[in-house]
Each structure stands twice: as structure tokens, then as C-alpha cells.
Amino acid sequence: MLAPVSIAFLVAAAFSALMLLLGVYSARKHHARGRARRLPGAAAELPPISLLKPIKGLEEGLEDNLASYFEQVYPGELEIVFSAEDLDDPGIAVARAVAARYPRVPVRFVESDPDFGLNPKVANLAGALAAAKHDLVLQSDANTRARPDYLVRIVSELLEEDASLLSSVVVGVGEDSVGAAFENLHLTALIGTSTCTALHVAGVTCVIGKSMLFRKSELAALGGIRQVRNILCEDFILGRTYQEAGKRVVLSTTTIENVNVCIPVERFLSRHSRWLKMRAVIHAGSFVLDLFANPTPWALLAVVASGGHPVALLSLVLSLAFKYAVDAYLLGIARARALPFRYFALAPLKDLLIFGTWFYCLFSRSVTWRGRKLRFGKDSELREDDGVLPLRLARRLLATTR
């Protein structure tokens, strides 16, 4: 007979399977809407736009990533603004070479102020935003790649929805290593799907900073980019600011590709531990639900706790098969291609690593980002990590040692 603890683990596995089904429902609904959307006609008038590209070093596939924005089929006027802390940055050299191949597209290169704030991405973005010529701007990371119709789709969607801020579901592409495959699978099947679930099940619109479309004038009226200069999760806080002001925020039905080719497993874990830590301080409920994103670890715990009971073993086999099937389906509808089998077969290892990382993120509130060690608190507000524990955490740890 199964012990109560084993039964509890099996119940957790069943609940996780239900969460996966909600994710499948939500992702299918969201991506179906994207496929059903019609592009505006060739004669459509779309507003002028500035594309903001903060640069820091040589991202994987940087040349092709940047070229994809120069190759946008957009009927309106557009410019591309590159920003970096140092215009001798090797990424800027790549940007200049790419820009030279597209002389018809106006380009600017600006130097950002690294002392603007503790969030280096926001500091870099601030430089590009200040130099942008047009009111409508698209900020997108240098490791993203867009299909030729991306800009037309999201701008027309922003206008049709009468929205003030739009971001896209992220899908990972380009894997040629185990770490990159883990990253791309996690982005596509969990992170992207979670944003769809939040929208279609809970009615919550998540803002993803990989690609954000907004108007400079509206952001300035809401306090400007300066308000998130010391915030780690600046995209979420900006989205909340817009929503609290009564502005419409939209999760686009058009995806953006995040290119990951040869990253190590350690970098994959570092990135997602940072994201887990942010959710822990911003929305405790979503952080707890992350623990139930996958039935496999719970079924494995049931096997261990029960000493290999047949029911627990069957649950583990079914959980593995179910998770494989769900991942394959989500990859198919979100990015239309599977992972190579040699990587896809390792998906349970990725899931177990993330499950273990969750418990580390329950206590840690520090990150090392672009060579800078930082600590954060409520709403992911940053401060320099001086090695001193926050008072609340210090008291909690002291209490557990008594």
C-alpha cells in the first residue's frame, strides 16, 4: 500500500499534468489566432517607426539577427537605432557591417550611459530611446530574429487592438548544443506557453522584454524609462504601470524568435534561475505554480518514496510519455519544427534540473549579470551586492538555526 507521502507526490504529478493540459489549450488557442490574422493590404498606411537595438557584445547569430530587421517588409517609414555603452563594442562593428548592406534604411549609432541605472539593459535602451526619431518604437534584443512580416503584423495588431503596449510570445530556435536545446525547449514549451496560459486562463497579460512595441510619448507621460532603471524585471513593471494607468496591453499573436546556438548548460540554468527569482519577488503565486509545471519530478519522487511501488512506477512512465508528447506538440504549433532527437531525448534531464533550481531560487536573491553582482528585493528592485544579507532574510535564517 502506498504511504501518504507517496500519494501526495502522485497528486502533485496529476495536478502538474492538468497544468500542462491548460497550457496546451492556451497555446493552441493563441497560435491559432495568429494564423487566422490577415496582413493589411499593400496600400495600408502604417505609422513611421524607430527600431531600437541595444548591443552588448557578440550575441550568437548576431549578423543574421540584425539583418532580419533590415529586411522587414514595412510600408511605412522606419529607422534603426543601435546603442552601446562603448561604440567600439564588437557587436557595434557587426551592426555597422550589416547596415552597410542596406543603405536605404536610415541608421543611427549612439553611446549609452552605463551609469544611468543598475539594470544594464535599461541603461542601454535609454540611449537608443532618447535618439529615436519617431514616436512609435520597437525595442527588441540583439539575440532575437524576426520574420519579414513581423513588423507589419505587430504594428497593425497594436492599431487594431487600440493598444498602448504590445509584446510577443518568445520561441527558442537555432540549437546546436545540449544547453541551447534546453534553452529553446524551455522558452518555447514552458515560458511561451505560460504567457498564453496566463492570458487565456487567468486573464493576465504578461509583458516580455525580448520585444516591446510602444509610443515614446505615452511612456514619457507614465514616468519614462527612468522609473525602471534600477529594476531587474523592467518589462513586467512597465506592463503593470501601463495597466494601472488604464492603458491596453496586448500579448501579440505573432511570435519572436530568440536565437540560442551553442550556450552551455550552466548559462541556461543561470538565466532561468534569474527569471525564477524575479517571479518569486513579483508574483508569489506564479512562482509556486512553476513548481507544478511538470509531472515527471513528482512521479519520480513518488517512486523513491514508495521504494519502487508498481503504481508509482507506472505513474512515472506515463508522466514521461505525456510530457514528451506535450513538448513535441507545443514545439510543433509554436515554431513548426521539432528538436533534433538527440536533444529531445534529454528533455527529462532539463526538467529535473529546473525542478531542483526552483528550491535554490526560493532563498537566493542575488544575480550576476554582465559581470556585475547585484541583489534585489520587492518588485525586483536592484542594489549592489555588498555581501550583506537583507534584514528580513537574515532574521529568517537566524530563526531557523535556533
Salt bridges, closest charged atoms under 4 A:
GLU63 OE2 - ARG101 NH1 2.76
GLU77 OE2 - LYS133 NZ 3.13
GLU77 OE2 - HIS134 NE2 3.66
GLU79 OE1 - ARG108 NE 3.20
GLU85 OE1 - LYS56 NZ 3.83
ASP141 OD1 - LYS121 NZ 3.24
ASP141 OD2 - LYS210 NZ 3.48
ASP149 OD2 - ARG153 NE 2.90
GLU160 OE1 - ARG37 NH2 3.08
GLU161 OE1 - ARG248 NH2 2.70
GLU175 OE2 - ARG335 NH2 2.87
ASP176 OD1 - ARG342 NH2 4.00
GLU183 OE2 - ARG271 NH1 2.77
GLU183 OE1 - HIS272 NE2 3.08
GLU218 OE1 - ARG215 NH1 3.55
GLU218 OE2 - LYS247 NZ 3.55
GLU234 OE2 - LYS121 NZ 3.63
GLU244 OE2 - ARG240 NE 3.96
GLU257 OE2 - ARG337 NH2 3.94
ASP290 OD2 - ARG279 NE 2.57
ASP327 OD2 - LYS323 NZ 2.90
ASP351 OD2 - LYS323 NZ 3.21
ASP351 OD1 - LYS350 NZ 2.89
ASP379 OD2 - ARG240 NH2 2.85
GLU384 OE2 - ARG372 NH2 2.76
ASP385 OD1 - ARG375 NH2 3.51
ASP386 OD1 - ARG383 NH1 3.28
